[in-house]
Amino acid sequence: MAGGSLIPVSAKSLALSLRHFTMDGPAVRHCVESRVGPFIRDFPNAHPTDGAGQPHLVPHQADGRMVQAPAANLGFPPEHTHLTALH
């Protein structure tokens, strides 16, 4: 991405469209599938509570469907998995 000190804005960086963000969707999905589930599974052990309530999952999401599978695999029922949108 142009505009910082590594790649200053110039006619060349603008011509190459370096001013736009890009995302590697498959890499993001792999990260979610391989790391988010274990993190959520291990979180209650690292941060115990009094156990009085039911756990809820309120994740940041770029793609709601990407969140649904790990949530289901971890045993979060749909009513405890809060999604803002499904794309």
PETABEL-V498879 format. One record per residue. N is the residue number from 1. RES is the residue in one small letter. PSI is psi in whole degrees, -180 to 180 (* if undefined). D_LAST is the distance of its C-alpha to the last C-alpha in Angstrom with 1 decimal. Layout:
<<N,RES,PSI,D_LAST> <N,RES,PSI,D_LAST>>
This chain:
<<1,m,129,25.5> <2,a,155,28.5> <3,g,-11,29.9> <4,g,-165,31.2> <5,s,-26,34.5> <6,l,-44,33.5> <7,i,89,32.5> <8,p,153,34.0> <9,v,130,32.8> <10,s,172,35.1> <11,a,-38,35.4> <12,k,-47,34.7> <13,s,-34,31.5> <14,l,-41,30.2> <15,a,-30,31.2> <16,l,6,29.3> <17,s,36,26.1> <18,l,4,26.3> <19,r,0,25.2> <20,h,143,21.5> <21,f,150,19.4> <22,t,157,18.0> <23,m,139,16.0> <24,d,91,16.8> <25,g,-48,13.5> <26,p,-36,15.6> <27,a,-38,17.8> <28,v,-47,15.1> <29,r,-44,14.0> <30,h,-43,17.8> <31,c,-47,18.5> <32,v,-48,16.0> <33,e,-34,17.4> <34,s,-25,21.0> <35,r,-34,21.4> <36,v,-45,19.2> <37,g,-53,20.4> <38,p,-37,24.0> <39,f,-48,23.7> <40,i,-41,22.4> <41,r,-41,25.0> <42,d,-15,27.8> <43,f,-47,27.0> <44,p,-33,29.0> <45,n,-35,32.0> <46,a,-23,32.0> <47,h,72,31.6> <48,p,151,33.3> <49,t,-175,33.3> <50,d,-6,35.7> <51,g,11,33.5> <52,a,-28,33.7> <53,g,171,30.1> <54,q,136,27.2> <55,p,143,24.7> <56,h,149,21.3> <57,l,119,18.4> <58,v,82,16.5> <59,p,157,14.8> <60,h,141,13.5> <61,q,131,9.9> <62,a,-24,8.1> <63,d,108,5.7> <64,g,-35,6.5> <65,r,-29,7.5> <66,m,-24,9.7> <67,v,-31,11.4> <68,q,-43,12.1> <69,a,-51,14.6> <70,p,-37,16.7> <71,a,-46,16.8> <72,a,-42,18.1> <73,n,-28,20.4> <74,l,-2,21.9> <75,g,14,22.5> <76,f,118,20.3> <77,p,156,20.0> <78,p,-36,16.8> <79,e,-8,18.8> <80,h,7,19.4> <81,t,107,15.9> <82,h,112,14.4> <83,l,139,10.7> <84,t,-26,9.9> <85,a,152,6.3> <86,l,124,3.8> <87,h,*,0.0>>
